[in-house]
């Protein structure tokens, strides 16, 4: 199994996703600010992976804090979490992970534990293991949506590299293949930084799952030709009404899928749901630097000084989503009522 990131010797070890597919190498972060830099520059990316990285980064920060009164420790840890929270704005998992770490610290301090940093390290490692288990459960549940012989389109990377391991949307595909279903995956290149071409294609080759790489603007033609049976993607944040933010270009695929009567699925853990947001219009959309569009790995692809608009995500309305796969089950009508029921089940 691909291990995207893990804790070792009081450091966070992660695959350098900017080096793929040419080089498979680890990056070792011994300081929480190195984790922040890795999140910002896409060394680690994908909402669940960002969440685990944030938790581990917070644990690294806690290790640097000297013994001090509980309230002082809490204040310093809060400041570290605030720094990490500013790394990227869209992925709900990042904020969910930090909220969980702060909650764990409160529990530890109430119990008058002498070494709160050790407890936070343990919590971050637990979250990493839980993420893999959650992905496997999503894969098991979601595999029923895929039939033997299906041609499945993906967008961006929602595989092991987007999580601590196994994957969300690609986890569903992995589980279906493990059950013996013969699938063919069409991989959107995913401009502007080519997470599909560089990362999803790499995962498919590594796991020997049949796949074909296509440019983003080819998807509609393939649908019209009858070459796509299902579309499955991940998500970075899902609002209370089922609207879902994912990598830019996802909304266009959902519209195309609806026009061609093709099921459009999302696979995402509960940590991606933001029940505080009424609709997807409230989801903060990250805008990234212009050089991601105007250059690729240092080579100019546009005239110097060209104006650029580079939103990293878009929002797909719930009405275009056929189902959302979670570790708790499949929401076949992922609107406000279904997500309210899901929220109640989480609270139980």
Beta strands, then each sheet from edge to edge (+ up, - down):
strand 1: 5-8
strand 2: 11-15
strand 3: 26-29
strand 4: 151-154
strand 5: 184-188
strand 6: 211-214
strand 7: 230-233
strand 8: 237-238
strand 9: 244-247
strand 10: 263-267
strand 11: 295-296
strand 12: 299-300
strand 13: 313-316
strand 14: 323-326
strand 15: 329-331
sheet 1: 1+ 2- 3+
sheet 2: 6+ 5+ 4+ 7+ 10+ 14+ 15-
sheet 3: 8+ 9- 13+
sheet 4: 11+ 12-
end
